[in-house]
Amino acid sequence: MRWLHHGVMVLGLTLALGCSDEVLETSSSSTGGGDAGGSGGAGGAMAQPPGEPQALAVPEWMVTEVSAANDPVVGAMIAGTFDLPPAGEYLGLNWWPVVPGENGKLADTNYDRLYAVARVQVPAGHHLFARGDTVISFYTDSLARHPGDFYHSKKMRVPLAAHEGEHLIVVRAMGKRKTPEVELWTTDAEIVFNAADITTPDLIVGDSSERPFGIAVLNTTGEAITDLSARVVDSDEFEATEIRFPSLAPDAVTQLSFLLRPKSPPAEGTRELSATLRIDSPNLAWDYEEKVTVPVVAAGARYRHTRRSQVDASTQYHGVVPPSEVEEGKDYGLFLSLHGAGVEAKGQAAAYGHMDWAYVVAGTNRRPFGFDWEEWGRLDALEVLDTAIASHSIDTTRVHLTGHSMGGHGT
């Protein structure tokens, strides 16, 4: 990974997350290194390039169990009276110290909720971000609230503190599920690419169609980053492209979309292509780059099709099972298949064989659980249907809706 400053390439690790949902412009671009000019930017003046994020060890957490119907911790935080609990009784609850285990494991509980509290010290010029699995939310200094991942995917990262110094971190975790895990990192980078949380298309052998690519980006600073460009850097495999965004929200996570435009159709036997993503803004002291790989599948195989959402301009995907043989000029039937809880579109599509008379498309409902195929999940399903009809030769008198478990509810 690399950072760019004044057109000079610096080797290192890159970080990024957060942004607006309005796209101003999409265009080809062949610009080189950053033009930040060396003046501060959102993260303040940075004489040296950002270093790799550093794990922040928490020697122990103070932990307690509560029921959903009787939770005095939230009330104390709202009132501004909550502090690091001592071992023993506090707020009418019993607290005890827990030394985190491997991958930041905390403690199991048969109660509805588990709280874990610790004070941490963020070094000068650094920001704090976290992974929280089986976690409902994080609270920083009893005020700022950030989401955890109660589905325990281990993919999500969230900023917790934009500024250096001592901070009180409160973790509100789910009970009666997998053991909660919390890991913390500090960084002096203004943004962080979360390569664990991507939405990638499958490119198809013989097809040079352009496709969007989504990646979660953290804005670790306390200020909005405006006039943002999300670029794919020119290479042997991809043309230079640019999508512009008006702003990246402060102290937040946003999925940014990048436009992949292959220079030529992937050749037979190709398994993946590499692309370099770049984020730049006049508000950033540095340009940030991340190298990603994009899978390539054989013609006729199941594949992931990405699109820009009409809801929020994010990159979403659906799985496609093409007919066993596609004949030019022939119309085909279509099945829209809705997955169950904990399943994604790729897995749902893999459950179907190739038919000679119909396509199968399977949406993702925004994460494996999403919106229970309601609200945004329902809108995404309808977008998948519209996209499939527009992309393939479909006989609209033979369109079917099906689903299982949570997907059955969605039907």
MINUDREN-731236 format. One record per residue (C-alpha): residue number from 0; residue in three letters; chain; y, x, z. Coordinates in steps of 0.1 Angstrom, whole numbers, plus 5000, padded with zeros to 4 digits. Layout:
NUM|ala|A|Y|X|Z
...
REM end
This chain:
0|met|A|5000|5000|5000
1|arg|A|5036|5011|4994
2|trp|A|5072|5007|5003
3|leu|A|5100|5014|4979
4|his|A|5135|5025|4987
5|his|A|5162|5036|4963
6|gly|A|5135|5037|4936
7|val|A|5114|5063|4956
8|met|A|5078|5054|4963
9|val|A|5066|5060|4999
10|leu|A|5029|5058|5007
11|gly|A|5020|5036|5037
12|leu|A|5009|5002|5049
13|thr|A|5027|4970|5038
14|leu|A|5034|4939|5058
15|ala|A|5048|4904|5049
16|leu|A|5049|4865|5057
17|gly|A|5074|4834|5054
18|cys|A|5096|4816|5028
19|ser|A|5113|4785|5013
20|asp|A|5093|4761|4992
21|glu|A|5118|4758|4964
22|val|A|5114|4780|4934
23|leu|A|5145|4788|4915
24|glu|A|5132|4806|4885
25|thr|A|5101|4821|4869
26|ser|A|5105|4849|4844
27|ser|A|5091|4882|4831
28|ser|A|5105|4913|4848
29|ser|A|5101|4950|4844
30|thr|A|5123|4962|4873
31|gly|A|5112|4992|4893
32|gly|A|5119|5003|4929
33|gly|A|5141|4985|4954
34|asp|A|5179|4984|4954
35|ala|A|5184|4978|4990
36|gly|A|5209|5006|4992
37|gly|A|5197|5018|5026
38|ser|A|5218|4994|5046
39|gly|A|5199|4976|5074
40|gly|A|5189|4943|5058
41|ala|A|5173|4915|5079
42|gly|A|5155|4940|5101
43|gly|A|5184|4963|5107
44|ala|A|5190|4999|5095
45|met|A|5158|5018|5089
46|ala|A|5161|5056|5082
47|gln|A|5124|5060|5079
48|pro|A|5099|5039|5060
49|pro|A|5079|5014|5081
50|gly|A|5047|5026|5096
51|glu|A|5013|5010|5099
52|pro|A|5011|4981|5125
53|gln|A|4999|4992|5158
54|ala|A|4975|4972|5180
55|leu|A|4991|4963|5213
56|ala|A|4966|4964|5241
57|val|A|4968|4937|5269
58|pro|A|4950|4951|5300
59|glu|A|4945|4916|5314
60|trp|A|4955|4880|5309
61|met|A|4960|4855|5337
62|val|A|4939|4825|5328
63|thr|A|4935|4789|5340
64|glu|A|4917|4757|5329
65|val|A|4934|4723|5326
66|ser|A|4925|4688|5314
67|ala|A|4945|4673|5285
68|ala|A|4956|4645|5309
69|asn|A|4970|4668|5336
70|asp|A|4988|4698|5321
71|pro|A|5017|4711|5344
72|val|A|5021|4743|5323
73|val|A|5039|4727|5294
74|gly|A|5063|4709|5318
75|ala|A|5071|4741|5336
76|met|A|5078|4759|5303
77|ile|A|5101|4731|5292
78|ala|A|5119|4732|5325
79|gly|A|5123|4769|5322
80|thr|A|5106|4776|5356
81|phe|A|5073|4790|5343
82|asp|A|5066|4827|5350
83|leu|A|5036|4850|5350
84|pro|A|5011|4834|5374
85|pro|A|4996|4853|5403
86|ala|A|4959|4854|5410
87|gly|A|4951|4822|5429
88|glu|A|4970|4790|5431
89|tyr|A|5001|4784|5409
90|leu|A|5014|4750|5397
91|gly|A|4984|4734|5414
92|leu|A|4960|4753|5392
93|asn|A|4936|4782|5400
94|trp|A|4944|4813|5380
95|trp|A|4923|4845|5376
96|pro|A|4925|4877|5357
97|val|A|4905|4882|5325
98|val|A|4901|4916|5308
99|pro|A|4899|4909|5270
100|gly|A|4867|4917|5253
101|glu|A|4858|4927|5218
102|asn|A|4882|4913|5192
103|gly|A|4904|4900|5221
104|lys|A|4879|4876|5234
105|leu|A|4892|4857|5265
106|ala|A|4870|4832|5284
107|asp|A|4849|4801|5277
108|thr|A|4857|4768|5294
109|asn|A|4843|4733|5296
110|tyr|A|4878|4720|5302
111|asp|A|4900|4705|5275
112|arg|A|4924|4735|5275
113|leu|A|4925|4771|5285
114|tyr|A|4958|4790|5292
115|ala|A|4961|4828|5291
116|val|A|4994|4845|5301
117|ala|A|5006|4881|5299
118|arg|A|5037|4902|5298
119|val|A|5039|4927|5269
120|gln|A|5064|4954|5260
121|val|A|5075|4956|5223
122|pro|A|5087|4992|5214
123|ala|A|5123|4998|5202
124|gly|A|5129|4987|5166
125|his|A|5096|4968|5164
126|his|A|5084|4932|5161
127|leu|A|5053|4914|5175
128|phe|A|5027|4894|5156
129|ala|A|4993|4880|5165
130|arg|A|4960|4865|5156
131|gly|A|4949|4836|5177
132|asp|A|4915|4819|5171
133|thr|A|4905|4787|5189
134|val|A|4941|4788|5198
135|ile|A|4964|4757|5196
136|ser|A|4997|4775|5200
137|phe|A|5015|4806|5213
138|tyr|A|5047|4804|5234
139|thr|A|5070|4834|5236
140|asp|A|5093|4835|5267
141|ser|A|5084|4798|5272
142|leu|A|5106|4788|5243
143|ala|A|5095|4799|5207
144|arg|A|5063|4781|5197
145|his|A|5040|4793|5170
146|pro|A|5007|4778|5158
147|gly|A|4973|4793|5164
148|asp|A|4941|4787|5144
149|phe|A|4919|4763|5164
150|tyr|A|4894|4763|5136
151|his|A|4886|4800|5143
152|ser|A|4888|4813|5107
153|lys|A|4901|4847|5118
154|lys|A|4925|4847|5088
155|met|A|4958|4836|5103
156|arg|A|4986|4859|5116
157|val|A|5018|4846|5131
158|pro|A|5050|4864|5143
159|leu|A|5056|4861|5180
160|ala|A|5087|4882|5188
161|ala|A|5114|4894|5165
162|his|A|5130|4918|5190
163|glu|A|5120|4947|5212
164|gly|A|5116|4946|5249
165|glu|A|5095|4927|5275
166|his|A|5082|4893|5265
167|leu|A|5061|4866|5283
168|ile|A|5033|4854|5260
169|val|A|5015|4822|5267
170|val|A|4984|4812|5248
171|arg|A|4973|4776|5248
172|ala|A|4937|4775|5236
173|met|A|4911|4748|5229
174|gly|A|4883|4743|5254
175|lys|A|4846|4733|5247
176|arg|A|4846|4754|5214
177|lys|A|4842|4790|5204
178|thr|A|4855|4816|5228
179|pro|A|4893|4820|5222
180|glu|A|4903|4854|5207
181|val|A|4938|4869|5207
182|glu|A|4949|4902|5192
183|leu|A|4985|4915|5191
184|trp|A|5002|4941|5169
185|thr|A|5036|4956|5167
186|thr|A|5054|4967|5135
187|asp|A|5087|4980|5124
188|ala|A|5083|4964|5089
189|glu|A|5105|4935|5081
190|ile|A|5077|4915|5064
191|val|A|5039|4917|5065
192|phe|A|5014|4907|5038
193|asn|A|4984|4890|5053
194|ala|A|4957|4900|5029
195|ala|A|4932|4881|5050
196|asp|A|4948|4848|5039
197|ile|A|4950|4846|5001
198|thr|A|4945|4819|4975
199|thr|A|4932|4835|4944
200|pro|A|4921|4821|4910
201|asp|A|4890|4832|4892
202|leu|A|4899|4847|4859
203|ile|A|4875|4838|4831
204|val|A|4860|4862|4806
205|gly|A|4877|4856|4772
206|asp|A|4906|4836|4787
207|ser|A|4940|4851|4792
208|ser|A|4957|4820|4807
209|glu|A|4983|4828|4834
210|arg|A|4975|4816|4869
211|pro|A|4994|4816|4903
212|phe|A|4982|4837|4932
213|gly|A|4991|4829|4968
214|ile|A|4993|4852|4998
215|ala|A|5006|4845|5034
216|val|A|5037|4865|5043
217|leu|A|5053|4870|5077
218|asn|A|5090|4874|5081
219|thr|A|5089|4893|5114
220|thr|A|5126|4894|5118
221|gly|A|5148|4868|5135
222|glu|A|5169|4863|5103
223|ala|A|5164|4845|5070
224|ile|A|5157|4867|5041
225|thr|A|5175|4853|5011
226|asp|A|5175|4858|4973
227|leu|A|5138|4868|4974
228|ser|A|5118|4879|4944
229|ala|A|5080|4877|4943
230|arg|A|5069|4901|4915
231|val|A|5037|4912|4899
232|val|A|5043|4948|4889
233|asp|A|5036|4958|4852
234|ser|A|5002|4975|4848
235|asp|A|4975|4980|4822
236|glu|A|4960|4946|4832
237|phe|A|4990|4924|4840
238|glu|A|5024|4918|4826
239|ala|A|5054|4920|4849
240|thr|A|5064|4886|4862
241|glu|A|5089|4873|4888
242|ile|A|5092|4841|4908
243|arg|A|5124|4837|4928
244|phe|A|5128|4819|4961
245|pro|A|5160|4810|4978
246|ser|A|5150|4822|5013
247|leu|A|5122|4833|5036
248|ala|A|5124|4815|5070
249|pro|A|5131|4837|5101
250|asp|A|5103|4845|5125
251|ala|A|5078|4825|5104
252|val|A|5048|4825|5081
253|thr|A|5050|4812|5045
254|gln|A|5026|4814|5016
255|leu|A|5044|4831|4986
256|ser|A|5032|4825|4950
257|phe|A|5030|4853|4924
258|leu|A|5024|4847|4887
259|leu|A|4994|4865|4872
260|arg|A|4997|4869|4834
261|pro|A|4969|4890|4820
262|lys|A|4978|4912|4791
263|ser|A|4945|4905|4774
264|pro|A|4914|4883|4781
265|pro|A|4890|4899|4806
266|ala|A|4861|4915|4787
267|glu|A|4824|4907|4792
268|gly|A|4810|4925|4822
269|thr|A|4844|4927|4840
270|arg|A|4840|4917|4877
271|glu|A|4876|4920|4889
272|leu|A|4911|4931|4880
273|ser|A|4937|4947|4902
274|ala|A|4973|4936|4906
275|thr|A|5002|4950|4926
276|leu|A|5025|4924|4943
277|arg|A|5060|4933|4952
278|ile|A|5086|4915|4974
279|asp|A|5123|4925|4972
280|ser|A|5156|4911|4984
281|pro|A|5191|4925|4989
282|asn|A|5186|4915|5026
283|leu|A|5156|4939|5029
284|ala|A|5160|4976|5037
285|trp|A|5128|4982|5017
286|asp|A|5108|4966|4989
287|tyr|A|5072|4958|5000
288|glu|A|5041|4961|4979
289|glu|A|5005|4950|4983
290|lys|A|4976|4957|4959
291|val|A|4951|4928|4955
292|thr|A|4919|4922|4935
293|val|A|4914|4891|4914
294|pro|A|4878|4880|4907
295|val|A|4866|4876|4871
296|val|A|4837|4852|4862
297|ala|A|4817|4846|4831
298|ala|A|4826|4819|4806
299|gly|A|4808|4787|4816
300|ala|A|4804|4796|4852
301|arg|A|4819|4777|4882
302|tyr|A|4854|4790|4889
303|arg|A|4885|4785|4911
304|his|A|4915|4771|4893
305|thr|A|4949|4776|4910
306|arg|A|4981|4756|4905
307|arg|A|5016|4753|4921
308|ser|A|5017|4723|4944
309|gln|A|5042|4696|4935
310|val|A|5045|4690|4973
311|asp|A|5058|4724|4984
312|ala|A|5054|4748|4955
313|ser|A|5026|4767|4973
314|thr|A|4995|4779|4954
315|gln|A|4965|4757|4959
316|tyr|A|4931|4758|4943
317|his|A|4902|4736|4933
318|gly|A|4867|4744|4922
319|val|A|4855|4736|4887
320|val|A|4820|4730|4875
321|pro|A|4822|4729|4837
322|pro|A|4796|4710|4815
323|ser|A|4765|4730|4806
324|glu|A|4780|4732|4771
325|val|A|4815|4723|4760
326|glu|A|4818|4711|4724
327|glu|A|4851|4711|4706
328|gly|A|4865|4676|4700
329|lys|A|4841|4659|4725
330|asp|A|4854|4640|4756
331|tyr|A|4836|4644|4789
332|gly|A|4834|4624|4821
333|leu|A|4849|4637|4853
334|phe|A|4839|4637|4890
335|leu|A|4865|4643|4917
336|ser|A|4844|4655|4947
337|leu|A|4859|4656|4982
338|his|A|4844|4681|5007
339|gly|A|4834|4676|5043
340|ala|A|4849|4692|5074
341|gly|A|4846|4729|5074
342|val|A|4838|4732|5037
343|glu|A|4861|4746|5010
344|ala|A|4864|4737|4973
345|lys|A|4844|4768|4962
346|gly|A|4814|4757|4984
347|gln|A|4817|4721|4974
348|ala|A|4816|4730|4937
349|ala|A|4786|4753|4943
350|ala|A|4766|4722|4955
351|tyr|A|4767|4708|4920
352|gly|A|4747|4718|4889
353|his|A|4761|4718|4854
354|met|A|4759|4685|4837
355|asp|A|4759|4680|4799
356|trp|A|4783|4651|4800
357|ala|A|4809|4657|4828
358|tyr|A|4831|4681|4846
359|val|A|4831|4683|4885
360|val|A|4863|4693|4903
361|ala|A|4866|4698|4940
362|gly|A|4899|4701|4959
363|thr|A|4904|4721|4991
364|asn|A|4925|4696|5011
365|arg|A|4946|4726|5024
366|arg|A|4922|4746|5045
367|pro|A|4886|4735|5052
368|phe|A|4898|4707|5075
369|gly|A|4933|4701|5061
370|phe|A|4946|4666|5065
371|asp|A|4914|4647|5066
372|trp|A|4921|4638|5030
373|glu|A|4951|4618|5042
374|glu|A|4988|4626|5037
375|trp|A|4992|4660|5020
376|gly|A|4954|4662|5016
377|arg|A|4954|4629|4996
378|leu|A|4984|4641|4975
379|asp|A|4966|4674|4967
380|ala|A|4934|4655|4957
381|leu|A|4955|4634|4933
382|glu|A|4971|4666|4919
383|val|A|4936|4680|4913
384|leu|A|4927|4649|4894
385|asp|A|4958|4650|4872
386|thr|A|4954|4688|4866
387|ala|A|4918|4683|4856
388|ile|A|4926|4655|4831
389|ala|A|4954|4676|4816
390|ser|A|4933|4708|4814
391|his|A|4901|4694|4799
392|ser|A|4891|4668|4773
393|ile|A|4884|4639|4796
394|asp|A|4873|4603|4788
395|thr|A|4895|4585|4814
396|thr|A|4871|4555|4813
397|arg|A|4845|4578|4829
398|val|A|4863|4592|4860
399|his|A|4845|4590|4893
400|leu|A|4854|4597|4929
401|thr|A|4828|4609|4954
402|gly|A|4827|4628|4987
403|his|A|4805|4635|5018
404|ser|A|4812|4633|5055
405|met|A|4850|4638|5059
406|gly|A|4851|4636|5021
407|gly|A|4834|4602|5023
408|his|A|4863|4591|5045
409|gly|A|4886|4604|5019
410|thr|A|4871|4582|4992
REM end
